[in-house]
Amino acid sequence: MNLRYKHLLGYMLSFFLITGCDDFVEEVEVVDPTAEESGEIFEPVQFVTGVYGMHTDWDYAFSYLGITEIISDNADKGSSPTDTGTDKHLLDGLQHTSTAPSVRAMWTKWYKTIGRASQAIEYTETFDMTNETLRARLIGECKFLRALNYFWLVRSFGDLPLQHIDLIERVPAEEVYAFIEEDLTEAIEVLPLKSEYSSSDLGRATRGAARALLAKVYLYQEKWQEAAEAAQTVIGSGEYGLEPDYATVWRASSENGTESVFEIQARGEIIAHGVQQYSTTQGARGPGGWGWGFNVPSQDLLEAFNDEGDTVRRDATIIFRGETLWDGREVDEAAENPMYNEKAYSSANAGNGDGDKNVRILRFAEVLLIHAEAANELGDTNSALSSLNRVRSRVNLPEIVTTDQGQLRELIWKERRLELAFEHDRWFDLIRTGQAGEVMRALGKPFEEGKHELFPIPNDQLIQTPEMIQNPGW
């Protein structure tokens, strides 16, 4: 990886509008980043790179796991029975409340990142530079990142304050989605293709990444025609493909490779502050282990792989106690938990704080599945089957042949689970497809209709801004 995050803390923290949980409505003093106090004038590219860097913070190594995977049927809390992970046991049991630290952390992080992206846009728009193509590209990158963070927020909390309009009043989710679409559409117009970036800029947002995210945004709104068209444009661009071997998708050898549409960067000429402890929190715990053992595969997920005969994706997703990994590392029979998340495993850097592992956010396989789902809803069975079976053939599974729309819909949903397990979408897939109540209650989890579809607005936020309305049921 060649895109290296620069932590310009002295200037960044004073320059950007900090909008998080405890200081959601406060503005910090704005300091001119061109001031020569340090003897250096920062260029817009450095500020934009700092927005990317927001995605490497500790919250993504722990809080993010709690509200995306541990809460779902894919995973259990893991670790030792006495180690709660602060609130991971509550999320695992659907017993969390508005004071859950993981919920508060992500609300804060996403809004702070949005504020940082918006300020970087404003700064870049007025910066004295002659390269207008670069200016437009940098603004497009920030709009992509702002859209990504708003997308994470809206699917987690529903109605939201749009930061540029009001810091307290929550607008309907439909308006949030409209703003996301606007940002992504404008980003598509100015961002380069992946193949047009120099090697030193690999990992930056691309036209394909913006269009793929837009397809996903359309999918979540059931805008089937728009989702199908956006996904098909990415598929037909010739910029992406599937890695031949599914097991290599999360290894260093495939980072920013043919299947990569967008991923959080962690490599450089030196270890460059990857997601803090992402691999450590999920690594094997106990004798010979390298981690804390959180976010472990559930028995239900294991059975889903086995029922499908999906040994390729099962063995690439799950580390089993007692096995020898692909790089020769032996997992002790006495490890605390019977299974661990292999997609979080880093061969060279297991257990280190500043991880070297790129975290995949959008993959070409998901674009194919978005296209399959949208095409099926439009009644275009042949196109749906073509995209679905392209994903299945890579892992040596038989082709799906049914033309029944309802059956195919459920098969595509199942394919998403098996293909994308531990890629932080499962909980939101359960919610958007209406399966969450049935699935979670079958596992003994007290899912309440009309409540658990959304996370609560953090209590600290409501104390700070009592005019803000809480979500139903909380």
Secondary structure, 3 states (H helix, E strand, C coil): CCCCCCCCHHHHHHHCCCCCCCCCCCCCCCCCCCCHHHCCCCCHHHHHHHHHHHHHCHHHHCHHHHHHHHCCCCEEEECCCCCCCCCHHHHHCCCCCCCCHHHHHHHHHHHHHHHHHHHHHHHHHHCCCCCHHHHHHHHHHHHHHHHHHHHHHHHHHCCECCCCCCCCCCECHHHHHHHHHHHHHHHHHHCCCHHHCCHHHCCCCCHHHHHHHHHHHHHHCCCHHHHHHHHHHHHCCCCCCCCCCHHHCCCHHHCCCCCEEEEECCCCCCCCCCCECHHHHHCCCCCCCCCCCEEEECHHHHHHHHHHCCHHHHHHHEEECCCECCCCCECCCCCCCCEEEHHHCCCCCCCCCECCCCEEEEEHHHHHHHHHHHHHHCCCHHHHHHHHHHHHHHCCCCCCCCCCHHHHHHHHHHHHHHHHCCCCCHHHHHHHCCCHHHHHHHCCCCCCCCCCCCCCCCHHHHHHCCCCCCCCCC
